């Protein structure tokens, strides 16, 4: 398994390692964890991200996009 040319070789990753693999900030990883877009396991006080969860998130093709049919397009001059 690969993410951005890096091999996913471990079952669990620290939040910091997950951020590095996804090229995101630690805060962004924490938000993904809070929104349950990344799966975790707690071992003692540590929060570890599941390796397969990183791969699944990185391969998502359905990107959340803003609704382009909103008011900004309705009010645009013709």
C-alpha positions in Angstrom: 0.0 0.0 0.0 1.3 3.5 -0.9 0.4 7.0 0.0 2.3 9.7 -1.8 5.2 7.3 -2.5 5.3 6.3 1.2 4.6 2.7 2.1 2.0 2.0 4.7 3.9 -0.7 6.6 2.5 -0.4 10.1 -1.0 -1.1 11.5 -1.1 2.0 13.6 0.4 5.5 13.3 0.7 8.4 15.7 -1.3 11.5 14.8 2.0 13.2 13.9 2.9 10.4 11.5 -0.5 10.4 10.0 -0.2 14.2 9.4 3.1 13.7 7.6 1.8 10.8 5.5 -1.2 12.9 4.4 0.7 16.1 4.1 -1.7 17.8 6.5 -1.3 19.7 9.7 -1.8 18.0 13.0 -4.9 20.1 13.6 -6.3 18.9 10.3 -5.7 15.3 11.3 -7.4 16.0 14.6 -10.4 17.4 12.8 -10.6 14.3 10.5 -10.5 12.1 13.6 -13.2 14.1 15.3 -15.4 13.9 12.2 -14.7 10.1 12.1 -13.1 10.3 8.6 -10.1 8.6 10.1 -10.4 5.6 12.3 -8.4 5.4 15.5 -7.5 3.1 18.4 -6.7 4.3 21.9 -3.8 2.6 23.6 -3.5 4.1 27.1 -3.5 7.8 26.6 -2.3 7.6 23.0 -4.6 8.0 20.0 -3.3 6.0 17.0 -4.6 6.2 13.5 -5.3 2.9 11.7 -3.1 2.5 8.6 -5.9 1.3 6.4 -7.9 4.3 7.4 -5.1 6.6 6.1 -5.1 4.7 2.8 -8.9 4.9 2.4 -8.9 8.6 3.2 -6.1 9.3 0.7 -7.9 7.5 -2.1 -11.3 9.2 -1.7 -12.3 10.5 -5.1 -15.6 12.1 -4.0 -14.3 15.4 -2.9 -16.7 17.7 -1.0 -17.3 20.7 -3.1 -19.3 23.8 -2.5 -22.8 23.9 -4.0 -22.3 26.0 -7.2 -26.0 26.5 -7.7 -26.3 28.7 -4.6 -27.2 32.3 -4.4 -23.9 33.5 -5.9 -24.9 32.1 -9.3 -28.5 33.2 -9.1 -27.4 36.8 -8.5 -24.8 36.8 -11.2 -25.4 39.2 -14.0 -26.6 37.6 -17.3 
